[in-house]
Amino acid sequence: MTTQTSTDGSSCRRFVLAPNIAPNWPQTVRIFMGLSAVCLGIGVVCAWYGLWPILTFAGLEVVALGAALYVSARRCLDREVIDVEGNCIRIESGRGRVEKVWEMDRAWTQVELRPVSYRWDEKQLVLRSREREVTIGSFLDPEEKVSLARELKRCVGPMARCGSGFDIPDAAPAAVFRTVGDKAG
């Protein structure tokens, strides 16, 4: 996870979330070529000695390996960008490009860490604003989710800390609404 804060005088905070996957595309291709050469080389040697069915299974292994490495390499393109600027939170999500965009009111947004019912000790990080909920950081590990939730709570919501470079806009005075039958007390 990467956090960037602009220094141009504006009160903008940017959180860039990406999975921590080690190999990039050129490394993945080199790994695939090396493993394919070994697997197909063994298959060709076995076929040379008359065990030709091994070559077909070696080919199937190479195809399965290529598919698995491709899916894994595509995951390294996943990005979630959370921009907190002024009174707006903008969340962009996508793989290689922006695919989904959500905008929320900063003063009305809450940061929640919820337990996931089907996984032990796993939490889900949710930004909730009025009727909209957005789950973020699904690929982060539990410690990173807690750290991100802590950082987001500092700059998001009605209780965001002043003095951290973010000014909370002045809100209208809170009105007290009572239903009929309530007693003032």
CORFEN-V292881 format. One record per helix or strand of 3 or more residues. SS is the DSSP state (H for helix, E for strand). FROM is the first residue (numbers start at 1). LEN is the number of residues. Records with the same first field share a line. If there is no record, write none. Layout:
SS = FROM-LEN / FROM-LEN
//
This chain:
E = 2-4 / 12-6 / 78-8 / 88-8 / 100-6 / 109-7 / 123-7 / 132-5
H = 25-24 / 53-23 / 106-3 / 142-14
//
